């Protein structure tokens, strides 16, 4: 893999919550404009890894991180790295949608406005384009000033994705984005991801191996804090190199 293809690079990344080691010497690269999957059973380190990538992990007391993580070659773990800039460049969507108790429009416009993008016309265009990118515009175009809390669960999740897109990031981190959704809403989220990867690098955490198989280009399998296997999704799911990977995707554990 050439250097210009690599968006994010992890080198010997370890992470500790007190005495508990959540990530143990994890090394891999994520390519630009791919959907990269992270799979593994509970407590394998998947969600922790996402939080390290935009340093939300900094907000958790009594933690320690070692190793190196680079974004476009810059070390994001360096003490001098601008965290505000990082979290604009690397957006995180959590498993449970948490819309603000405001209108649909304000859910998307608030953060850009606080970041200094106050022009009314530009904000309106940003809201529309973000909702279109999240495949939500046609469903909400006539009720932008209604409360976001009135949306269905699947719509709220796509709204939270649109809210991240409104900050115009480069990388989107998704932590179990369809865990509580019905099959139709799940399919809409997955279709959205295929459209978005033209413009974004996407990292998807899912406990649903079928979703990982459907929706990702490459995948890493984590088990008990360690990286077990990484490769093209089609190869990992058909000819896994490690028996533990085969056991996991076959449903023998996890």
Secondary structure as the mmCIF struct_conf table of DSSP 4:
data_model
#
loop_
_struct_conf.conf_type_id
_struct_conf.id
_struct_conf.beg_label_comp_id
_struct_conf.beg_label_asym_id
_struct_conf.beg_label_seq_id
_struct_conf.end_label_comp_id
_struct_conf.end_label_asym_id
_struct_conf.end_label_seq_id
HELX_RH_3T_P HELX_RH_3T_P1 UNK A 3 UNK A 5
STRN STRN1 UNK A 6 UNK A 17
TURN_TY1_P TURN_TY1_P1 UNK A 18 UNK A 19
STRN STRN2 UNK A 20 UNK A 31
TURN_TY1_P TURN_TY1_P2 UNK A 32 UNK A 33
STRN STRN3 UNK A 35 UNK A 39
BEND BEND1 UNK A 41 UNK A 41
TURN_TY1_P TURN_TY1_P3 UNK A 42 UNK A 43
BEND BEND2 UNK A 44 UNK A 45
HELX_RH_AL_P HELX_RH_AL_P1 UNK A 46 UNK A 53
TURN_TY1_P TURN_TY1_P4 UNK A 54 UNK A 55
HELX_RH_3T_P HELX_RH_3T_P2 UNK A 56 UNK A 59
BEND BEND3 UNK A 60 UNK A 62
STRN STRN4 UNK A 63 UNK A 71
TURN_TY1_P TURN_TY1_P5 UNK A 72 UNK A 73
STRN STRN5 UNK A 74 UNK A 75
TURN_TY1_P TURN_TY1_P6 UNK A 76 UNK A 77
BEND BEND4 UNK A 78 UNK A 78
TURN_TY1_P TURN_TY1_P7 UNK A 79 UNK A 80
BEND BEND5 UNK A 81 UNK A 81
HELX_RH_AL_P HELX_RH_AL_P2 UNK A 83 UNK A 89
STRN STRN6 UNK A 90 UNK A 93
BEND BEND6 UNK A 95 UNK A 96
BEND BEND7 UNK A 101 UNK A 102
STRN STRN7 UNK A 103 UNK A 103
HELX_RH_AL_P HELX_RH_AL_P3 UNK A 104 UNK A 114
TURN_TY1_P TURN_TY1_P8 UNK A 115 UNK A 116
HELX_RH_AL_P HELX_RH_AL_P4 UNK A 120 UNK A 133
TURN_TY1_P TURN_TY1_P9 UNK A 134 UNK A 135
HELX_RH_AL_P HELX_RH_AL_P5 UNK A 137 UNK A 140
TURN_TY1_P TURN_TY1_P10 UNK A 141 UNK A 142
TURN_TY1_P TURN_TY1_P11 UNK A 144 UNK A 145
BEND BEND8 UNK A 146 UNK A 146
STRN STRN8 UNK A 147 UNK A 147
HELX_RH_3T_P HELX_RH_3T_P3 UNK A 148 UNK A 150
BEND BEND9 UNK A 151 UNK A 151
HELX_RH_AL_P HELX_RH_AL_P6 UNK A 153 UNK A 165
TURN_TY1_P TURN_TY1_P12 UNK A 166 UNK A 167
BEND BEND10 UNK A 170 UNK A 170
STRN STRN9 UNK A 171 UNK A 175
BEND BEND11 UNK A 176 UNK A 176
TURN_TY1_P TURN_TY1_P13 UNK A 177 UNK A 180
HELX_RH_AL_P HELX_RH_AL_P7 UNK A 183 UNK A 196
TURN_TY1_P TURN_TY1_P14 UNK A 197 UNK A 199
STRN STRN10 UNK A 201 UNK A 205
BEND BEND12 UNK A 207 UNK A 207
HELX_RH_AL_P HELX_RH_AL_P8 UNK A 209 UNK A 215
BEND BEND13 UNK A 217 UNK A 217
STRN STRN11 UNK A 218 UNK A 223
TURN_TY1_P TURN_TY1_P15 UNK A 224 UNK A 225
STRN STRN12 UNK A 226 UNK A 232
HELX_RH_AL_P HELX_RH_AL_P9 UNK A 233 UNK A 238
BEND BEND14 UNK A 239 UNK A 239
BEND BEND15 UNK A 241 UNK A 242
HELX_RH_AL_P HELX_RH_AL_P10 UNK A 243 UNK A 249
TURN_TY1_P TURN_TY1_P16 UNK A 250 UNK A 251
BEND BEND16 UNK A 252 UNK A 252
#
